[in-house]
Every structure is written in structure tokens, then in C-alpha cells.
Amino acid sequence: MPTTRHTPTRMCRVCRVRRPKYELERWVLEADQLKLDTKQVLPGRGYYSCPDGCSAQIRSKVALKRRKKH
């Protein structure tokens, strides 16, 4: 029986499409600023977005969520 390696998937925060983790950009909140985590290793809550178009809208999506929370 051949063994296949598991590929982690994540959902784009903007368009809600599931893709393999390596195809998405990861954003992290640091001192209330969104920062692109190019190596995907920074600590904290990560938000994922598609690199084509959705990454421009990620700031407004996360800001809206944080406003509702507080």
C-alpha cells in the first residue's frame, strides 16, 4: 500500500476557498498591525489569504473582525 503524505489545507479569509497551506500567504497581528509572515513561523493568530487579489482585502476583513470583538 503506497503511503501518501498529508498536505495541510487552510481557508482564505476573504474568498473562503480551501487551498494547500503553501499556496496561501499568512498574515499575523503584531502590536495591532497586520504583518506578512513570509516564512509562516511567527507566533500568534495567523490569517491566510490568496496571493492573487485577496491579500489586498485581508486588512479590512481582519480589522472588521477585531472591531466586532471589542
Phi and psi in radians as a Rosetta constraint file:
Dihedral C 1 N 2 CA 2 C 2 CIRCULARHARMONIC -1.246 0.35
Dihedral N 2 CA 2 C 2 N 3 CIRCULARHARMONIC 2.484 0.35
Dihedral C 2 N 3 CA 3 C 3 CIRCULARHARMONIC -1.704 0.35
Dihedral N 3 CA 3 C 3 N 4 CIRCULARHARMONIC 2.298 0.35
Dihedral C 3 N 4 CA 4 C 4 CIRCULARHARMONIC -1.950 0.35
Dihedral N 4 CA 4 C 4 N 5 CIRCULARHARMONIC 2.455 0.35
Dihedral C 4 N 5 CA 5 C 5 CIRCULARHARMONIC -1.444 0.35
Dihedral N 5 CA 5 C 5 N 6 CIRCULARHARMONIC 2.397 0.35
Dihedral C 5 N 6 CA 6 C 6 CIRCULARHARMONIC -1.235 0.35
Dihedral N 6 CA 6 C 6 N 7 CIRCULARHARMONIC 2.340 0.35
Dihedral C 6 N 7 CA 7 C 7 CIRCULARHARMONIC -1.929 0.35
Dihedral N 7 CA 7 C 7 N 8 CIRCULARHARMONIC 2.025 0.35
Dihedral C 7 N 8 CA 8 C 8 CIRCULARHARMONIC -1.159 0.35
Dihedral N 8 CA 8 C 8 N 9 CIRCULARHARMONIC 2.438 0.35
Dihedral C 8 N 9 CA 9 C 9 CIRCULARHARMONIC -2.018 0.35
Dihedral N 9 CA 9 C 9 N 10 CIRCULARHARMONIC 2.639 0.35
Dihedral C 9 N 10 CA 10 C 10 CIRCULARHARMONIC -2.370 0.35
Dihedral N 10 CA 10 C 10 N 11 CIRCULARHARMONIC 2.827 0.35
Dihedral C 10 N 11 CA 11 C 11 CIRCULARHARMONIC -1.905 0.35
Dihedral N 11 CA 11 C 11 N 12 CIRCULARHARMONIC 2.371 0.35
Dihedral C 11 N 12 CA 12 C 12 CIRCULARHARMONIC -1.150 0.35
Dihedral N 12 CA 12 C 12 N 13 CIRCULARHARMONIC 2.288 0.35
Dihedral C 12 N 13 CA 13 C 13 CIRCULARHARMONIC -1.181 0.35
Dihedral N 13 CA 13 C 13 N 14 CIRCULARHARMONIC -0.414 0.35
Dihedral C 13 N 14 CA 14 C 14 CIRCULARHARMONIC -1.635 0.35
Dihedral N 14 CA 14 C 14 N 15 CIRCULARHARMONIC -1.038 0.35
Dihedral C 14 N 15 CA 15 C 15 CIRCULARHARMONIC -1.651 0.35
Dihedral N 15 CA 15 C 15 N 16 CIRCULARHARMONIC -0.127 0.35
Dihedral C 15 N 16 CA 16 C 16 CIRCULARHARMONIC 1.113 0.35
Dihedral N 16 CA 16 C 16 N 17 CIRCULARHARMONIC 0.490 0.35
Dihedral C 16 N 17 CA 17 C 17 CIRCULARHARMONIC -1.630 0.35
Dihedral N 17 CA 17 C 17 N 18 CIRCULARHARMONIC 2.351 0.35
Dihedral C 17 N 18 CA 18 C 18 CIRCULARHARMONIC -1.505 0.35
Dihedral N 18 CA 18 C 18 N 19 CIRCULARHARMONIC 2.311 0.35
Dihedral C 18 N 19 CA 19 C 19 CIRCULARHARMONIC -2.468 0.35
Dihedral N 19 CA 19 C 19 N 20 CIRCULARHARMONIC 2.851 0.35
Dihedral C 19 N 20 CA 20 C 20 CIRCULARHARMONIC -1.047 0.35
Dihedral N 20 CA 20 C 20 N 21 CIRCULARHARMONIC 2.525 0.35
Dihedral C 20 N 21 CA 21 C 21 CIRCULARHARMONIC -0.946 0.35
Dihedral N 21 CA 21 C 21 N 22 CIRCULARHARMONIC -0.691 0.35
Dihedral C 21 N 22 CA 22 C 22 CIRCULARHARMONIC -1.187 0.35
Dihedral N 22 CA 22 C 22 N 23 CIRCULARHARMONIC -0.283 0.35
Dihedral C 22 N 23 CA 23 C 23 CIRCULARHARMONIC -1.511 0.35
Dihedral N 23 CA 23 C 23 N 24 CIRCULARHARMONIC -0.205 0.35
Dihedral C 23 N 24 CA 24 C 24 CIRCULARHARMONIC -1.843 0.35
Dihedral N 24 CA 24 C 24 N 25 CIRCULARHARMONIC 2.746 0.35
Dihedral C 24 N 25 CA 25 C 25 CIRCULARHARMONIC -1.627 0.35
Dihedral N 25 CA 25 C 25 N 26 CIRCULARHARMONIC 2.471 0.35
Dihedral C 25 N 26 CA 26 C 26 CIRCULARHARMONIC -1.873 0.35
Dihedral N 26 CA 26 C 26 N 27 CIRCULARHARMONIC 2.312 0.35
Dihedral C 26 N 27 CA 27 C 27 CIRCULARHARMONIC -2.045 0.35
Dihedral N 27 CA 27 C 27 N 28 CIRCULARHARMONIC 2.459 0.35
Dihedral C 27 N 28 CA 28 C 28 CIRCULARHARMONIC -2.261 0.35
Dihedral N 28 CA 28 C 28 N 29 CIRCULARHARMONIC 2.488 0.35
Dihedral C 28 N 29 CA 29 C 29 CIRCULARHARMONIC -1.459 0.35
Dihedral N 29 CA 29 C 29 N 30 CIRCULARHARMONIC 2.137 0.35
Dihedral C 29 N 30 CA 30 C 30 CIRCULARHARMONIC -2.275 0.35
Dihedral N 30 CA 30 C 30 N 31 CIRCULARHARMONIC 2.001 0.35
Dihedral C 30 N 31 CA 31 C 31 CIRCULARHARMONIC 0.936 0.35
Dihedral N 31 CA 31 C 31 N 32 CIRCULARHARMONIC 0.835 0.35
Dihedral C 31 N 32 CA 32 C 32 CIRCULARHARMONIC 1.045 0.35
Dihedral N 32 CA 32 C 32 N 33 CIRCULARHARMONIC 0.402 0.35
Dihedral C 32 N 33 CA 33 C 33 CIRCULARHARMONIC -2.144 0.35
Dihedral N 33 CA 33 C 33 N 34 CIRCULARHARMONIC 2.368 0.35
Dihedral C 33 N 34 CA 34 C 34 CIRCULARHARMONIC -1.392 0.35
Dihedral N 34 CA 34 C 34 N 35 CIRCULARHARMONIC 2.279 0.35
Dihedral C 34 N 35 CA 35 C 35 CIRCULARHARMONIC -2.218 0.35
Dihedral N 35 CA 35 C 35 N 36 CIRCULARHARMONIC 2.355 0.35
Dihedral C 35 N 36 CA 36 C 36 CIRCULARHARMONIC -1.272 0.35
Dihedral N 36 CA 36 C 36 N 37 CIRCULARHARMONIC 2.186 0.35
Dihedral C 36 N 37 CA 37 C 37 CIRCULARHARMONIC -1.764 0.35
Dihedral N 37 CA 37 C 37 N 38 CIRCULARHARMONIC 1.546 0.35
Dihedral C 37 N 38 CA 38 C 38 CIRCULARHARMONIC -1.160 0.35
Dihedral N 38 CA 38 C 38 N 39 CIRCULARHARMONIC -0.584 0.35
Dihedral C 38 N 39 CA 39 C 39 CIRCULARHARMONIC -1.582 0.35
Dihedral N 39 CA 39 C 39 N 40 CIRCULARHARMONIC -0.123 0.35
Dihedral C 39 N 40 CA 40 C 40 CIRCULARHARMONIC 0.993 0.35
Dihedral N 40 CA 40 C 40 N 41 CIRCULARHARMONIC 0.801 0.35
Dihedral C 40 N 41 CA 41 C 41 CIRCULARHARMONIC -2.289 0.35
Dihedral N 41 CA 41 C 41 N 42 CIRCULARHARMONIC -0.080 0.35
Dihedral C 41 N 42 CA 42 C 42 CIRCULARHARMONIC -1.149 0.35
Dihedral N 42 CA 42 C 42 N 43 CIRCULARHARMONIC 2.537 0.35
Dihedral C 42 N 43 CA 43 C 43 CIRCULARHARMONIC -1.299 0.35
Dihedral N 43 CA 43 C 43 N 44 CIRCULARHARMONIC 2.741 0.35
Dihedral C 43 N 44 CA 44 C 44 CIRCULARHARMONIC 1.946 0.35
Dihedral N 44 CA 44 C 44 N 45 CIRCULARHARMONIC 3.101 0.35
Dihedral C 44 N 45 CA 45 C 45 CIRCULARHARMONIC -1.211 0.35
Dihedral N 45 CA 45 C 45 N 46 CIRCULARHARMONIC 2.183 0.35
Dihedral C 45 N 46 CA 46 C 46 CIRCULARHARMONIC -1.792 0.35
Dihedral N 46 CA 46 C 46 N 47 CIRCULARHARMONIC 2.464 0.35
Dihedral C 46 N 47 CA 47 C 47 CIRCULARHARMONIC -2.080 0.35
Dihedral N 47 CA 47 C 47 N 48 CIRCULARHARMONIC 2.343 0.35
Dihedral C 47 N 48 CA 48 C 48 CIRCULARHARMONIC -1.897 0.35
Dihedral N 48 CA 48 C 48 N 49 CIRCULARHARMONIC 2.530 0.35
Dihedral C 48 N 49 CA 49 C 49 CIRCULARHARMONIC -2.534 0.35
Dihedral N 49 CA 49 C 49 N 50 CIRCULARHARMONIC 2.699 0.35
Dihedral C 49 N 50 CA 50 C 50 CIRCULARHARMONIC -1.219 0.35
Dihedral N 50 CA 50 C 50 N 51 CIRCULARHARMONIC 2.449 0.35
Dihedral C 50 N 51 CA 51 C 51 CIRCULARHARMONIC -1.242 0.35
Dihedral N 51 CA 51 C 51 N 52 CIRCULARHARMONIC -0.290 0.35
Dihedral C 51 N 52 CA 52 C 52 CIRCULARHARMONIC -1.781 0.35
Dihedral N 52 CA 52 C 52 N 53 CIRCULARHARMONIC 1.575 0.35
Dihedral C 52 N 53 CA 53 C 53 CIRCULARHARMONIC 1.646 0.35
Dihedral N 53 CA 53 C 53 N 54 CIRCULARHARMONIC -0.747 0.35
Dihedral C 53 N 54 CA 54 C 54 CIRCULARHARMONIC -1.248 0.35
Dihedral N 54 CA 54 C 54 N 55 CIRCULARHARMONIC -0.494 0.35
Dihedral C 54 N 55 CA 55 C 55 CIRCULARHARMONIC -1.138 0.35
Dihedral N 55 CA 55 C 55 N 56 CIRCULARHARMONIC -0.417 0.35
Dihedral C 55 N 56 CA 56 C 56 CIRCULARHARMONIC -1.264 0.35
Dihedral N 56 CA 56 C 56 N 57 CIRCULARHARMONIC -0.425 0.35
Dihedral C 56 N 57 CA 57 C 57 CIRCULARHARMONIC -1.723 0.35
Dihedral N 57 CA 57 C 57 N 58 CIRCULARHARMONIC -0.106 0.35
Dihedral C 57 N 58 CA 58 C 58 CIRCULARHARMONIC -1.116 0.35
Dihedral N 58 CA 58 C 58 N 59 CIRCULARHARMONIC -0.618 0.35
Dihedral C 58 N 59 CA 59 C 59 CIRCULARHARMONIC -1.056 0.35
Dihedral N 59 CA 59 C 59 N 60 CIRCULARHARMONIC -0.775 0.35
Dihedral C 59 N 60 CA 60 C 60 CIRCULARHARMONIC -1.217 0.35
Dihedral N 60 CA 60 C 60 N 61 CIRCULARHARMONIC -0.613 0.35
Dihedral C 60 N 61 CA 61 C 61 CIRCULARHARMONIC -1.135 0.35
Dihedral N 61 CA 61 C 61 N 62 CIRCULARHARMONIC -0.809 0.35
Dihedral C 61 N 62 CA 62 C 62 CIRCULARHARMONIC -1.226 0.35
Dihedral N 62 CA 62 C 62 N 63 CIRCULARHARMONIC -0.686 0.35
Dihedral C 62 N 63 CA 63 C 63 CIRCULARHARMONIC -1.102 0.35
Dihedral N 63 CA 63 C 63 N 64 CIRCULARHARMONIC -0.685 0.35
Dihedral C 63 N 64 CA 64 C 64 CIRCULARHARMONIC -1.126 0.35
Dihedral N 64 CA 64 C 64 N 65 CIRCULARHARMONIC -0.734 0.35
Dihedral C 64 N 65 CA 65 C 65 CIRCULARHARMONIC -1.108 0.35
Dihedral N 65 CA 65 C 65 N 66 CIRCULARHARMONIC -0.751 0.35
Dihedral C 65 N 66 CA 66 C 66 CIRCULARHARMONIC -1.189 0.35
Dihedral N 66 CA 66 C 66 N 67 CIRCULARHARMONIC -0.611 0.35
Dihedral C 66 N 67 CA 67 C 67 CIRCULARHARMONIC -1.137 0.35
Dihedral N 67 CA 67 C 67 N 68 CIRCULARHARMONIC -0.704 0.35
Dihedral C 67 N 68 CA 68 C 68 CIRCULARHARMONIC -1.159 0.35
Dihedral N 68 CA 68 C 68 N 69 CIRCULARHARMONIC -0.563 0.35
Dihedral C 68 N 69 CA 69 C 69 CIRCULARHARMONIC -1.246 0.35
Dihedral N 69 CA 69 C 69 N 70 CIRCULARHARMONIC -0.648 0.35
